[in-house]
């Protein structure tokens, strides 16, 4: 399961080389994926989503970023 509010580095897939972080949103309800070029995520360039539920979020990661190294 993709962790929330944790930065990860995409090792394989279409998003390879990007840092990503998933946030849960109340309005609009769903999950938002932020992409940046650095681990601090202070240079967010692209927002992917809103994914309305976990299943759709997981499909996105399976197809676009199947290998992510999550940081603590």
C-alpha positions in Angstrom: 0.0 0.0 0.0 1.3 3.4 -0.9 2.2 5.4 2.2 0.7 8.9 2.8 2.8 12.0 3.6 6.0 10.2 3.0 8.6 11.1 0.2 9.7 8.5 -2.2 12.1 8.3 -5.1 10.7 6.6 -8.2 13.3 4.0 -9.4 11.3 2.5 -12.3 8.4 3.4 -14.6 7.3 6.4 -16.4 7.9 8.7 -13.4 11.5 7.4 -12.9 13.8 10.1 -11.5 11.0 12.0 -9.7 10.4 12.4 -6.0 6.8 11.8 -5.1 4.5 12.3 -2.1 0.8 11.4 -1.6 -1.5 13.6 0.4 -5.1 12.8 1.5 -7.5 15.6 0.7 -11.0 16.3 2.1 -12.1 18.8 -0.5 -12.1 17.6 -3.2 -12.1 14.2 -1.6 -9.3 11.9 -2.7 -5.6 11.5 -3.0 -3.1 13.9 -4.6 0.3 12.9 -5.9 2.9 15.7 -5.9 6.1 15.3 -8.0 9.4 17.2 -7.5 13.0 17.1 -8.5 14.4 17.1 -5.0 13.7 15.2 -1.8 12.7 18.3 0.2 9.7 18.5 -2.2 10.1 22.3 -2.1 10.2 22.6 -5.9 7.0 20.8 -6.7 6.5 20.9 -10.4 3.6 18.6 -11.2 0.4 17.5 -9.3 -1.2 14.2 -10.4 -4.7 13.3 -9.2 -7.1 13.7 -7.5 -7.6 9.9 -7.2 -11.0 9.3 -5.6 -10.0 6.2 -3.7 -7.1 4.0 -2.7 -7.7 1.5 -5.5 -7.3 4.1 -8.2 -4.2 5.5 -6.5 -2.6 2.1 -6.3 -3.3 1.5 -10.1 -1.6 4.8 -10.8 1.5 3.7 -8.9 1.5 0.2 -10.5 1.4 1.6 -14.0 3.5 4.8 -13.6 5.8 4.1 -10.7 6.0 0.4 -9.9 9.3 0.7 -7.9 9.5 3.5 -5.4 12.1 3.8 -2.6 10.2 5.3 0.3 12.1 7.4 2.8 11.6 7.5 6.6 
